[in-house]
Amino acid sequence: MDIPYIHSLFLKCNLVVIDTRKIKSNSLFVAIKGENFDANTFAQEALDKGASFVIVDNKDYCIDYRTILVENSLIALQELAKFHRQYLKLPIIALTGSNGKTTTKELIHVVLSKKYNTKATAGNLNNHIGVPLTLLSFDEKTEIGIVEMGANHKKEIAFLCDLAQPDYGYITNFGKAHLEGFGGVEGVIQGKSEMYDYLSKNHKVAFINLDDPIQVEKSKVLNSYSFGLNNESADVNINAITANPFVEISFSNLLVQTHLIGLYNANNVNAAITIGKYFGVEDLDIQEALESYIPENNRSQILSKGSNQIILDAYNANPSSMAVAIANFLQLDEQNKIIILGDMFELGGESGQEHKAIMGLLLNEKDITCYFIGKEFSGNRMDKKDFYFYDTFESFSVHLQETKIENSYLLIKGSRGMALERTLDFL
């Protein structure tokens, strides 16, 4: 596989795509096999739609000189991305963690964009396909690249670091996410810490939250730049944090008033402040960037629907993010509170006890109506007044049609597969 040659062709193209629906003129189409399809069969369609070249790994779909035959298209994409990263030699910031990756990435992006031509992972393209596509989106005008890395099993972060070769890294936290794939919480810590292993081995820099004891312990041998709340030993001292409901951060005699909800978003903001200061962004520019950021895509949004106010955090959920979302909601000074929670996925053998633990956080709460949606919550139900269980969203929606919710303050949170944003249609 002649990666330098393929790279020379890639440089002539405007973008790389793996989906023929996204092809534009002068694209490079990479035919990657999926579980239920063989993208090689779309090679001719890609060329017809304007692709300049296609990469295939089945000789039966070699069409003409525009077809590049490789042994494995996915590996070719990954090796091409690694070669391109080395070709550009630009500074790259990588981040991973159990919760808050995408929000933190977006915050870092808006801050650094105040001073640099910055590109970052689009959406959550953070896996073994998304990271290569992200790297290939960087060009010679890019001054700093930000690469989000997701993982649901060990060795995945190590592999992605080998592709992206980051100069800087940040781990948002170590939480109870993807327990099934990692084999438990200790597996999560080991898997995420693979980023620290890469940074240490290659003498790179880690951004560290001194308020997270796991980060402090795991980063002892690293070159680091830190932040902490009221911590004079931190490189960036955060003076104060509040959230009622929007996060406000005080640093360097400035108050940042964000559009982010919940104390659980505070460290995402703090990381962006810290990385901005490390790269020399002026404090006032950091403040302006963070105050201009408005979350979307079902991530911690405050919405109004009829007479109701809603915290919609339905993009994803795991025990760690669910617990902090509940804790934040409980401390809000609001009346007529309602909590709507959907099942948390990928918890393996610990699923039952983790769903029970979440319900346990609400057992002693008074005057809060709680709806639990999904087979995991229903199958591990706890008896309490104002606890209501529904095996499916469809059965819950019937209740919503029969019992109108009005003049209430709601928290809606669940795993992506639960699609609890559908609740809005019935409010």
Helices and strands as residue ranges (DSSP letters): H 3-10, E 15-17, G 20-22, E 27-30, G 39-42, H 43-48, E 51-56, G 59-61, E 67-69, H 73-88, E 92-96, H 101-112, E 118-120, H 130-137, E 144-148, H 156-164, E 168-171, H 179-182, H 185-192, H 194-201, E 205-209, H 213-218, E 223-229, E 236-243, E 246-251, E 254-261, G 263-265, H 266-278, H 283-292, E 301-305, E 308-313, H 319-330, E 337-342, G 348-350, H 351-360, E 368-373, H 375-379, E 387-390, H 393-402, E 409-413, G 416-418, G 420-426
